[in-house]
Amino acid sequence: MIENQAQRLSASLGVGKLSGRHLASALLGFVKEGVRFAFSTKEPGYEEELPLGAQLPFLRILTK
């Protein structure tokens, strides 16, 4: 499951393990895009918009 993968990634990149500035900025970019996705109402390939909050469960993955 994707949550398990997120936990494994988090464990490998835990506090103090981010050694490079590039890795930290890439991780920050990933989190920003994850938040943008979670609050998005557009779904590629669909004409109708999603209701606001439909993708909020994705934030649980970012917290891992």
Order of alpha helices (4+ residues) and beta strands (2+ residues): alpha-alpha-alpha
